[in-house]
Amino acid sequence: MPTIYLDYSATTPCNKQVLEAMSKYMYEEFGNPSSQHIYGKKAKHAVQVAANKIATAIGASEEEIIFTSGATESNNLALFGCFDYVEKEPVNIILSPIDHKSTIDVGKELVRRGIQVKYVDVKSEGSICLKSLKSLINKDTRIVSLSYVNSEIGTIQPVAEIADICHEHNVLLHIDGVQAFGKIPINVKELNIDLLSISAHKIYGPKGIGALYIQRDIQNRYRPLLFGGGQHRLRSGTLPTPLIVGMGIAAEIAIQEMDLNYNKTLKLRDLFLDTLLEKLPICKINNNLEKSIPHIINLQFPNISSETLMNGLRSVAVSSGSACNSNTLQPSYVLKAIGLSDEQANSSIRVSLSPYLKEEEVVYAAEQIIEKVKDIYGVTEGVFI
């Protein structure tokens, strides 16, 4: 059997329907959507159709969607864009210490510029402590930024409750929706989200394209990071029609198949864990399965380096955490923040599933992990407790 890919939270393959839709705008309808001739008008129409599909997927309107190069840029625009460059403390922002680097590192830069950055407490399962959030917000808080679903442990945050707290104090709420988009329902109006970052390559779309939803009434409070042709007041740059079309198709498919795919993934997760834990009850699950999406499982194998395990798995592709941290040997800051020691964090891997996996592939992957773990432990047969 070929190598089984279990790192779908890092990226996904392009859906064939997405590729087919994109190819037309790479070769035939290749016009610049800002051009006034027929080629440009056709491209502009394709962009508008895609924007409408993405807006519909999250309960927004087309004019509230800004296309970016990906979620990293979306997060940067959402956070940097709401501050003037010369603003200083006591103006402040509240972040989560377990969120993506594209948020955490923005926080570090804001501190360098003189903005106060506060970090909300998180519980052992990765949920935001609402009491802590309430205590941190004051009259100078500009924005709160949190991930809907954590990329390493899959925890789903109580966004509606968080939004109520923010808006009670007239504070903006930005949600990094990358790991949630297409997996669980997101309606920005019902949830009272002011800004939402999403990415195409997490939902079987192309890399290099993402979007930032900015609620219509707050757009005039934002300043752009990129200047140029003025394709959008908040984001200049030639719109990549093929990528936008691809993201639109991917979003449409993800929403249509969401419930079915969620249930498929849930069954695959249970099958994987049942197979693994039957022979390796020593394995510990780091994430709370009741409070996380089924697509992400974080597993700990005591006294085994995750690097050693991953390098030994020739036929299974897993990760030691978010892809943004894969080049560092430091223990996961996410796992440490929820209470794991350096040793425990360094003994953990992330398995992320796709609803399109076959049951036999999931079982095979679990068996390969069992075999490699036993080999490292020096156990030849039986159940290792």
N, C-alpha and C positions, 0 to 999 in steps of 0.2 A: 504493500500500500504506500502511496506517495506521502510526503510530509503533511501532517494535519496542522492546519493553521488555526491557532486558538488565541489570536491577538487582535480580534475585531474591534476592540476599543481604541487601538492605535490607528488603524485604518481598515478600509474594506475595499474589495475589488469593485470595479465599475460594473453596474448592471448592464447587460447587453442592450436593453432598450435605451438606456442612457447613451451608450456609445453610438448607437445607430442615429439617435436624434442629434447628437453633437456633430457627427461627421458631415452632415448637410451644411452646417454653418462654418465648417473649416475649409470646405472646398467650393461649394456652389454659392451659397448665400453668405459670402465672406465680407460684406460691407461693414463699414464703421457705423454703428447705430447713431452717431452724431451727425453723419453726413445727410444732406438734404435730397440726394438723388434716390432712385428707386432701390438701389442696393442698400443704402442706408436706412430707408424707410422699412424695408423688409426685416432688417436686423433689429431695428428699434421695436417693431411689432413683436418679434420673437422674445426680446428682452421683457417687454410689458406682459406678455402671456406668462412667462416664467415667474416674473415678480408677483403676478396675481396668484399663481399656484402656491408659491411660498407663503404669501400673505394669508391665503385661505387656510393653509396648513396650521397656522398659529393664531388664527382669529383676528388678523390685522387687516389693514387696507394697503393697497399697492404703494401709495406715496409714503408709507411708513417704513419701507424696506430700502436699506442702503446696501449695495453690493460691495464687498470687500475682498481682499485676497485670502481670507480665511478667518477663523475665530480669533487668532492672535491679534490681528489688526482690529477686528470688531471689539475685542476687550480693551485694546489700547484706546480706541476712539471713544468708547463708552466712559472710560475713566479719566483719561487726560483731557478729553473734550469738554468736560464740565467745570474745569478750572482755568482761570486766567494764569498765564505763565508767572506773573508776579505775585500771585496770591500766597499768603503765608499762614502759619498757625495763628489763631486758634481754629481756622477752617480745617475740617477734618473729614476723613473717609473711614468707613468700617469694612474690613475684609475678613475672610475666613482663612485661618492658617493652614487649611488642608486643600486649598483650591489650586488650580492650574498655575504653572509658572508664569503664564502670560498675564495673570492677575497679580500674583505675589511680587513679581519683579517690577511691575508698574508701581506697586506700593513702595518698593525700595527707592525708586526714582523720585516719587512724590516726596518722600522723606528728605531726600537730598535737596529738593527744591524748597523745602520749608513747610510743606503741608503735613499736618499731624495724621498718622495712620494708626488706627486702633484695630485690634484683632479680637473677634468674638470667641468666646469659649465654645468648645465642641465636646459632646458626650463621647463615651467610649465606643459607641457604634457609629460615630461620625455625624450625628445630628447636631444642628446648631442649638445652643442653649438660648432659648428665647428670653430668659431672665437676664442673661448676660447682655444680649443685644439691647434690651430696654435700658439697661444701666449705662451703656456706652453712648447712646444717642443723646445729643444735646442740641441747642439752638444753632451751633456752628457746623453741624454734620451736613455735608452736601449730598453724599450718596453712600448707599450700602451695596456691596457687590458680593454675590455668592453663586456657587455652582448648584444647579438644580439637582444633578446627579454627580457624585464624586467619581472621578475617572479611575481610581485605584480600588476603592471598596464598594462602589455602586450605591452608596447611601442616597436615598431620596429625601430632599429637604422639604419641610412644611412651608412651601412658598406662599400660600395664601395667608397664613398667619404672620409670616415675616412681612409681607406687603402691608398688612393692616397696621403693624407696629410702625413701619416706615412712614406711611401716609398720615398716621395720627400726628406725626411730628414734622410733616411736610418735607420729608427726605426722599430723594429719588432711590428707586430700587433697580439695580442692574442684575440680571440673571445670566450666567454662562450656561446656556442650554445645550451645549454640544453633545453630551452623553445622554441627554434626555430626549432630544429631538428625534422624532420618528419611532421612539420606543414606548413612550408614555404620552398621554394627551397633554398638549400645552395650548391654552387659550389665554393670550396676554391680557385680554379685556376682563375676562372672568377672574383671573388671578391678580389683576391690578399690577402687572409688571410694566415698568416704564421703559426699560431697555432689555433686549434679549440678543445674545450672540449665538449664532448657529453656523455649522460647517457642512459642506457637501460630502466630504470624503469619509465621514462616519456613517453615512446612510446609502452607501453604494453609488455615490456620485463621484465626480472628478476632484482631484486635489487642486489647490490653488484658488478656490472660490468659496466664499462664505457670505454671510449677511449680518447686518445689525438692524434689528427692529428698534426704531426710536418713536415713541408715542408722539403723535402729531403736535400736541400742545406744548411740548418741551423742546422741540427742535430749535427754536430761536434762542434757547439758552445755551446752545452748544457752539463750539468753535471747531473748525476743521483742523486736521493734522496734515493733510496733503493739499497743496494748492496747484492750480493749473487751469485746465480747460473748463472747469466748472460743470462737469457732467452732473454732479449733484452739489448743492451748496456745501455739504459737509464732507464731500469726498470726490476730488478730481481724479481723472484718469480714464483712458479709453476703456469702455466696458467690454469684457471678454465674452462676446456673444455665445460661442460654443459652450463655455464653462457655465454660463448662466442658464442656458437652455438645459444643460445636463443636470444642474442643481434643481431646476424646476421639475423635471421628469422624476428625479430621484425622490424629491419631497412628495410628489403626487402618489408615487408607488408606496412610499413608506406609510403614508396616512391611510391609504386604501387597505394595506395589509397589516396595519398596526396590531389589532386585536389578535388576529390569527398568528402573527409572528411572535407576539408576546407569549402566548400559550405554548407555541412550539418550543421556544427557548426555555421556558419554565420546565417542560418535560425533559429536554436535553440536559439541563442543569441537574435535575434530580437523578437522571440516569448516570451522568458522569460521577456525581458524588456518591451514589449508591455503589457503583463499581469500584471507585477509589477507596472509600472508607471500609468496605468489606474486607479488603486485604491490608489496608494501611490505617487502622484506627488511630495510630499515632499522629496522623495528620490533623492539624487544627485549622478551623475556618475562621479567618480574621474578621470577615464582615458579617453583619447581622442579616441573615437571609430574609427575614420578615420585613426589613426596612430598606432593602436594596433591590435594584432591578435584577432579574435573573441572568442578564447578559454578562455580569461581572462576578467572579469568584476570586477571593484572595486567600491563598492557602499557605500554611506554615508547616515546614518539615523540620522539627527540632534537630539542631546540631548538624544541619546540612546547609552549606552556602548556596544561595539561590544561583549564583554564578556557576558553581560547579554543576548543579542540577541542570540548568539551562544548556550549558555547553555539552553535557552528556546526552541530552535528548536530541538525537539526530533526526528523528522522524516526527517530532512534535514541536511546534513553534509557540512558545509562551513568553511572557516578559516578567521582569521583576517589579513592574509598576508602570506609571505613565511613560509614554515614549519620550516625553520632554526631559525625562531624568535618566534615560538609558545610558548616557555617556559618563555618568558619574558612579563611583564606587561607594558613595555615601549611602547610609541606610535611608529608606524612604521617610521623608519628613511627614508624610500623611500618616503612616503607621506609627511613627513615634508620637505624633500629636494625639492619637487615640489610646496611647498608653503602652505600646510595645517597646521593649528595650532594643538597643542597637542590634544585639544578637538575634532577637526574634524577628526584627524587620529584615535583617540580612538573610534570614532563612525562609523568606516568603516569596511567593510568585503570584502573578496575576494571570488567571485564565479567563479569557473573554470569548463568549460564544456567539454564534450566528444561527438564526432560525433555519438557514439553508443547509446546515450541516446534516449529514445522515446519522442515524443512531449508531450504526456500525463504526463510523468514524470517531464518534465520541467515546464509545467503549474501547476502541483500539488505542486512542490517545491516553485514556485513563490507565490502561494496561501497560502502556509504555512507560508512564510515569512510575507506576508501581514497580516495574522491573528495574528501572534505573535507581529508584530510591533504595530498594532492597540491595542492589549491587553496591551502592555507596555504604550502606550500613553493614554489608557483609552477611546478609541473611539470604539463604538459598531457597527456602521454601516455607510454606505455611503463612499464617497471619502474623504480621509484626505489630506488637502492642507496645 
